Amino acid sequence: MRTTILSLGTTLALCCGSAAAAERAVPIPPPVTDEPLHASPGVETVVLAGGCFWGVQAVFQHVSGVTMAVSGYAGGSAESAHYEMVGSGRTGHAEAVEVTFDPSVITYGTLLQVYFSVAHDPTQRDRQGADVGPQYRSAIFTRDDAQRRIAQSYIAQLDTSGVFGRPIATEIADPMRFYPAEGYHQDFATLNPSHPYIVHTDLPKVENLRRLFSTLYRAEPALVTAGGPRT
């Protein structure tokens, strides 16, 4: 990822190396199998992993109906849910984002459409661009059987269509406890818009969201530091 011990020049080179993959967005159809919008407001969550959590968080913070998107870790133990340890690739954790959403505004299946289309490249296994290791794997940590069924159906639908040109590598994982990341990782793209990694890798994802999902795009992000959507 974007390690703090690298010089700015080295970091910039690393980010540029992964920029092409990050900027690639694939228009895909919505899932055939999905839950309908709920009749009244509520709260649901989904935990999604797709490479560096800075960019995944940034994308979902700009999606209408999302009330919170928190960077963190999923797949390992509480003892190892720390950035320095997760970066070793030996903890079982993936960098992940817990997305809280209102099912009367947006469906779980639509969130998966954004996830597969613009948030990351679901055909890469244990990596995203220059970020390599199992901590950068593509994974959906389902909360219940309904989420698992919809995710499985959607992956099969996209693979059958051949829209990505390669099989989807996203794993559908059992429910796991989610551990929020350290405070300095939260809202990183918004708070550090000039950071080379954000400029070359993550801002293009947000722009792809605006371009491909104009009816879902929200200009003001739902920030963790602000307790929810900005008004």
C-alpha positions in Angstrom: 0.0 0.0 0.0 1.2 3.5 0.9 3.8 2.9 3.6 4.8 5.9 5.7 8.4 4.9 5.8 8.9 5.4 2.0 10.1 8.7 0.7 7.6 10.9 -1.2 9.3 10.1 -4.5 9.2 6.4 -3.9 5.6 6.6 -2.8 4.6 8.6 -5.9 6.3 6.0 -8.1 4.4 3.2 -6.3 1.1 5.0 -6.6 1.6 5.7 -10.3 2.3 2.1 -10.8 -1.2 1.2 -9.5 -3.0 4.1 -11.1 -4.0 2.4 -14.3 -5.8 -0.4 -12.5 -7.5 2.0 -10.2 -8.9 4.2 -12.9 -10.4 1.3 -14.8 -14.1 1.1 -14.2 -16.4 -1.5 -15.8 -20.1 -0.6 -16.5 -22.0 -3.6 -15.3 -25.7 -4.5 -15.1 -27.6 -4.5 -11.8 -28.0 -7.8 -10.0 -31.0 -9.9 -11.2 -31.4 -11.1 -7.7 -31.8 -8.4 -5.1 -34.0 -7.3 -2.2 -36.6 -4.6 -2.9 -36.3 -1.2 -1.3 -37.9 -1.2 2.2 -41.0 0.7 2.7 -39.6 2.6 5.7 -36.2 3.9 6.7 -33.9 1.5 8.6 -30.3 0.5 9.1 -28.3 -2.4 7.5 -24.6 -3.0 7.1 -22.3 -4.8 4.8 -18.5 -5.4 5.1 -16.6 -5.1 1.8 -12.9 -5.6 1.2 -11.2 -4.5 -2.0 -7.6 -3.4 -1.6 -6.6 -0.3 0.3 -9.5 0.8 2.4 -8.9 4.5 1.8 -10.4 4.3 -1.7 -13.2 1.8 -0.9 -14.3 4.1 2.0 -14.1 7.2 -0.2 -16.3 5.6 -2.9 -19.1 4.6 -0.5 -19.0 7.8 1.4 -20.2 9.4 -1.8 -23.1 7.0 -2.4 -26.6 8.2 -1.6 -28.3 6.1 1.1 -25.0 5.3 2.8 -25.0 6.8 6.3 -21.5 5.7 7.3 -18.5 4.0 5.8 -15.8 3.0 8.3 -12.3 1.7 7.4 -11.2 -1.3 9.3 -10.2 -4.9 9.4 -12.1 -8.2 9.0 -11.1 -11.9 8.9 -8.7 -12.1 11.8 -8.6 -11.7 15.6 -9.0 -8.7 17.8 -5.4 -9.0 18.9 -4.1 -8.6 15.4 -6.5 -5.9 14.2 -3.7 -3.2 14.0 -2.4 -1.6 10.9 1.3 -2.6 11.4 0.3 -6.2 12.0 -2.3 -6.5 9.2 0.4 -5.1 6.8 2.4 -8.3 7.3 -0.2 -10.3 5.4 -0.1 -13.0 8.1 -3.1 -12.0 10.3 -6.0 -13.3 8.3 -7.4 -9.8 8.2 -8.3 -7.9 5.0 -8.5 -4.2 4.9 -12.2 -3.7 4.7 -15.0 -1.1 5.0 -18.1 -1.4 7.0 -20.9 0.3 5.0 -24.0 1.3 6.9 -27.0 2.1 4.6 -30.7 2.9 4.6 -32.4 0.0 2.7 -35.3 2.3 1.9 -33.0 4.5 -0.2 -30.5 1.9 -1.7 -30.5 -1.8 -1.9 -27.7 -4.2 -0.9 -27.5 -5.4 -4.5 -27.0 -1.8 -5.8 -24.1 -1.4 -3.3 -22.6 -4.6 -4.7 -22.9 -3.1 -8.2 -20.9 -0.1 -7.1 -18.4 -2.4 -5.4 -17.7 -4.5 -8.4 -17.9 -1.7 -11.0 -15.8 1.2 -9.5 -14.6 0.5 -6.0 -12.0 -2.1 -7.0 -11.0 -4.7 -9.6 -12.8 -7.9 -8.5 -10.7 -10.1 -10.9 -7.5 -9.6 -8.9 -6.7 -12.1 -6.2 -4.8 -11.0 -3.1 -3.9 -7.7 -4.6 -5.1 -4.4 -6.1 -2.6 -2.9 -8.5 0.7 -2.4 -6.8 -0.8 -3.4 -3.4 0.0 -7.1 -3.0 -0.9 -9.5 -0.3 -3.9 -11.3 1.3 -4.7 -8.2 3.3 -5.7 -6.6 -0.1 -8.0 -9.5 -1.2 -11.4 -9.0 -2.6 -14.0 -10.3 -0.2 -17.6 -9.8 0.9 -18.2 -10.6 4.6 -21.9 -11.4 4.5 -24.1 -10.6 7.5 -26.8 -13.2 6.8 -28.0 -15.8 4.4 -29.8 -13.3 2.3 -26.6 -11.2 1.7 -24.7 -14.4 0.9 -27.4 -15.6 -1.6 -27.5 -12.2 -3.4 -23.7 -12.0 -3.6 -23.3 -15.5 -4.9 -26.0 -15.0 -7.5 -24.5 -11.7 -8.7 -21.0 -13.2 -9.1 -22.5 -16.0 -11.1 -24.4 -13.5 -13.2 -21.3 -11.4 -13.9 -19.1 -14.4 -14.7 -21.7 -15.8 -17.1 -21.9 -12.4 -18.9 -18.1 -12.2 -19.3 -18.3 -8.5 -18.7 -14.9 -8.4 -17.0 -13.1 -10.7 -19.4 -11.7 -12.7 -16.5 -13.4 -14.7 -13.6 -14.3 -12.8 -10.5 -11.9 -13.6 -7.7 -14.0 -12.1 -4.9 -14.5 -14.5 -2.0 -17.7 -14.7 0.0 -16.7 -15.0 3.6 -18.6 -16.0 6.7 -19.7 -13.3 9.0 -16.7 -12.0 10.9 -16.3 -9.3 13.6 -15.3 -6.0 12.1 -12.7 -3.9 13.8 -12.5 -0.2 13.0 -9.1 1.0 11.9 -7.0 3.6 13.6 -8.4 7.2 13.6 -5.8 8.5 11.1 -7.1 6.1 8.5 -10.7 7.4 8.7 -11.9 9.9 6.0 -8.3 9.8 4.6 -9.2 10.7 1.0 -11.2 13.7 2.1 -8.7 14.9 4.6 -5.7 14.3 2.4 -6.8 15.1 -1.2 -3.2 16.0 -2.3 -1.6 12.8 -1.1 0.0 11.1 -4.1 -1.8 7.8 -3.5 -5.2 9.5 -3.2 -4.6 11.6 -6.3 -3.5 8.7 -8.6 -5.5 5.8 -7.2 -8.6 6.9 -5.2 -9.9 10.1 -6.6 -10.3 8.5 -10.0 -12.6 5.9 -8.3 -14.8 8.6 -6.9 -14.9 10.3 -10.3 -15.9 7.0 -11.9 -18.7 6.7 -9.4 -20.0 10.2 -10.4 -19.7 9.3 -14.1 -21.2 5.9 -14.1 -23.7 6.2 -11.2 -24.8 9.8 -11.5 -28.2 9.1 -9.8 -26.4 7.6 -6.8 -23.6 10.0 -6.5 -23.6 12.5 -3.6 -21.1 15.3 -3.7 -20.8 15.7 0.1 -19.3 12.6 1.7 -20.7 10.8 4.8 -17.7 11.4 7.0 -16.8 9.3 10.1 -15.4 12.4 11.8 -18.6 14.3 11.3 -20.8 11.4 12.5 -22.5 10.9 9.2 -23.5 12.7 6.0 -22.5 16.3 5.7 -25.3 18.8 4.9 
